[in-house]
Amino acid sequence: MASFYDELTPGFASKCWQVHKFGGTSVADANCFLQVAHIVEDQLDISKDVLVPNSKNLAVVVSAMGGKPKVTDLLLEAVRHASVREQNKVDEQLGIVLEKHNQCLRILFRQDYAEQNRLMKIIEG
């Protein structure tokens, strides 16, 4: 009997998947993101910037950055301020979130200003 997923994408359910979830401390700053990248590269058998074909199906999930302050806490605080119409405090919290991401991108893409700007526009959404 075919599963729901097989009907959507034939053979999907029969494939073995590895799912890696990173968040909080594991993505607190640029150095942590680099460690995560190495973990993913190892799982994909990437060596010397070459992707070696393998049979792995890998999913990577990244949640909010940790560190001090934690992005989740900043977002919750922004929502709290929004609920009482304190727009300046909402903007302050969101500004901290954006700056935290901007600092990370400046380190990860030191010389690639176009990529820094492209990614920040996505984050600013």
C-alpha positions as CSV (number, residue, x, y, z in Angstrom):
1,M,0.0,0.0,0.0
2,A,1.5,3.4,-1.0
3,S,1.9,6.0,1.6
4,F,0.6,9.6,1.4
5,Y,4.2,10.7,0.7
6,D,4.6,8.2,-2.1
7,E,1.6,9.6,-3.8
8,L,3.1,13.1,-3.6
9,T,6.6,12.1,-4.6
10,P,7.1,8.5,-5.7
11,G,9.6,6.7,-3.7
12,F,9.9,9.4,-1.0
13,A,8.8,7.2,1.9
14,S,11.2,4.4,1.0
15,K,14.2,6.8,1.3
16,C,16.2,7.0,4.4
17,W,16.7,10.6,5.7
18,Q,19.1,12.1,8.2
19,V,17.8,15.3,9.8
20,H,20.1,17.6,11.6
21,K,18.6,20.5,13.7
22,F,20.8,23.3,14.8
23,G,19.7,26.2,17.0
24,G,20.5,28.2,20.1
25,T,24.1,27.8,21.2
26,S,25.1,25.8,18.1
27,V,24.3,28.8,15.9
28,A,25.1,31.6,18.4
29,D,27.7,33.3,16.3
30,A,29.8,33.1,13.1
31,N,32.3,30.5,14.6
32,C,29.3,28.3,15.6
33,F,27.9,28.6,12.0
34,L,31.3,27.5,10.7
35,Q,31.2,24.4,13.0
36,V,27.7,23.6,11.8
37,A,28.9,23.9,8.2
38,H,31.8,21.4,8.9
39,I,29.3,19.0,10.4
40,V,27.1,19.2,7.3
41,E,30.1,18.9,5.0
42,D,31.2,15.8,6.8
43,Q,27.7,14.3,6.5
44,L,27.7,15.0,2.8
45,D,31.3,13.7,2.3
46,I,32.5,17.1,1.0
47,S,36.2,17.3,0.8
48,K,38.4,19.9,-1.0
49,D,35.3,21.8,-2.1
50,V,34.1,18.8,-4.1
51,L,30.7,17.1,-3.5
52,V,31.2,13.4,-3.7
53,P,28.0,11.7,-4.8
54,N,26.4,9.6,-2.0
55,S,23.1,8.1,-1.3
56,K,22.3,10.2,1.8
57,N,19.2,12.3,2.0
58,L,20.1,15.1,4.4
59,A,17.8,17.7,5.8
60,V,19.2,20.6,7.8
61,V,17.0,22.7,10.0
62,V,18.3,25.9,11.6
63,S,16.4,27.8,14.2
64,A,17.1,31.0,16.1
65,M,20.5,32.1,17.1
66,G,21.5,31.7,20.7
67,G,24.2,33.5,22.6
68,K,23.6,36.7,24.6
69,P,21.0,37.9,24.0
70,K,19.1,35.0,22.5
71,V,17.2,35.8,19.3
72,T,14.1,33.9,20.6
73,D,14.0,36.1,23.7
74,L,14.4,39.2,21.7
75,L,11.5,38.3,19.4
76,L,9.3,37.4,22.4
77,E,10.1,40.7,24.0
78,A,9.3,42.5,20.7
79,V,5.9,40.7,20.6
80,R,5.3,41.7,24.2
81,H,6.0,45.4,23.4
82,A,3.9,45.2,20.3
83,S,0.9,43.9,22.3
84,V,0.9,47.2,24.3
85,R,1.7,49.4,21.2
86,E,5.2,50.3,22.2
87,Q,6.6,50.6,18.7
88,N,9.9,52.2,19.7
89,K,10.7,49.2,21.9
90,V,9.6,46.8,19.2
91,D,12.0,48.5,16.8
92,E,14.7,48.4,19.4
93,Q,14.4,44.6,19.9
94,L,14.2,43.9,16.2
95,G,17.2,46.2,15.6
96,I,19.2,44.0,18.0
97,V,18.1,40.9,16.1
98,L,19.2,42.4,12.8
99,E,22.5,43.6,14.2
100,K,23.3,40.2,15.6
101,H,22.7,38.6,12.2
102,N,24.6,41.4,10.5
103,Q,27.7,40.9,12.7
104,C,27.6,37.2,11.9
105,L,27.4,37.8,8.1
106,R,30.3,40.4,8.3
107,I,32.5,37.6,9.7
108,L,31.3,34.8,7.5
109,F,31.5,36.9,4.3
110,R,34.4,39.2,5.2
111,Q,35.3,40.2,1.6
112,D,32.0,39.5,-0.1
113,Y,30.0,42.7,0.6
114,A,27.5,41.9,-2.1
115,E,26.7,38.6,-0.4
116,Q,26.5,40.2,3.0
117,N,24.0,42.7,1.6
118,R,22.0,40.1,-0.3
119,L,21.6,37.9,2.8
120,M,20.7,40.9,5.1
121,K,17.9,41.9,2.7
122,I,16.5,38.4,3.0
123,I,16.8,38.5,6.8
124,E,15.2,42.0,6.9
125,G,12.4,40.5,4.7
